[in-house]
Amino acid sequence: MKIFMKILKNVLGWVLDRLKEKSTWLALFAGLATMLGVELQPELKEAIMTAGMAVVSAVAIGVAEQK
């Protein structure tokens, strides 16, 4: 069980690191918009990416680090 928790923590850390990157948000929303057939204005994309990065930062603040 300890090995599983270590792996889970490493994967979660990697995911949180990727979600802090602007390019990840751009790819997620571009892909989602394409799947849904939605066209987004560049300004709206920027606002969505900024909001997403703010949410991830807030989550990262709330996650305790292993001591």
matplotlib code that plots the C-alpha trace (Angstrom):
import matplotlib.pyplot as plt

x = [0.0, 2.9, 4.3, 0.9, 0.7, 4.2, 3.3, 0.0, 1.8, 4.4, 1.7, -0.3, 2.8, 3.5, -0.1, 0.0, 3.3, 1.8, -1.3, 0.8, 2.0, 0.1, 0.7, -1.2, -4.3, -4.1, -4.0, -6.8, -9.2, -8.2, -8.9, -12.1, -13.4, -12.5, -14.4, -17.4, -17.2, -16.8, -14.7, -13.1, -11.8, -8.1, -8.9, -11.4, -8.8, -6.3, -8.8, -9.7, -6.0, -5.4, -8.4, -7.3, -3.8, -5.2, -7.3, -4.3, -2.2, -4.9, -5.0, -1.2, -1.3, -3.8, -1.9, 0.5, 4.0, 5.5, 8.0]
y = [0.0, 2.4, 1.8, 2.6, 5.9, 6.9, 6.3, 8.2, 11.1, 11.2, 11.1, 13.8, 16.0, 15.5, 16.4, 19.5, 20.6, 20.2, 22.1, 25.0, 25.4, 27.7, 25.4, 22.6, 24.7, 25.9, 22.3, 21.2, 23.9, 23.9, 20.1, 20.4, 23.3, 21.3, 18.3, 20.4, 22.4, 25.7, 28.6, 30.7, 34.2, 34.5, 36.9, 34.3, 31.6, 33.7, 34.4, 30.7, 29.7, 32.3, 31.2, 27.5, 28.3, 30.2, 27.2, 24.9, 27.2, 27.3, 23.5, 23.3, 25.7, 23.4, 20.1, 19.3, 18.3, 15.1, 15.7]
z = [0.0, 0.7, -2.8, -4.3, -2.2, -3.3, -7.0, -6.6, -4.9, -7.7, -10.4, -8.7, -8.4, -12.1, -13.0, -10.9, -12.4, -15.9, -14.9, -13.9, -17.5, -19.8, -22.8, -21.0, -20.5, -24.1, -25.4, -23.1, -24.0, -27.7, -27.8, -25.8, -28.0, -31.1, -29.9, -29.1, -32.3, -30.4, -31.6, -28.9, -29.3, -28.4, -25.5, -24.1, -24.4, -22.4, -19.7, -19.4, -19.1, -16.5, -14.4, -14.8, -13.6, -10.6, -9.6, -9.9, -7.8, -5.1, -5.1, -4.8, -1.8, -0.1, -0.7, 2.1, 1.2, 2.6, 5.4]

ax = plt.figure().add_subplot(projection="3d")
ax.plot(x, y, z, "-o")
ax.set_aspect("equal")
plt.show()
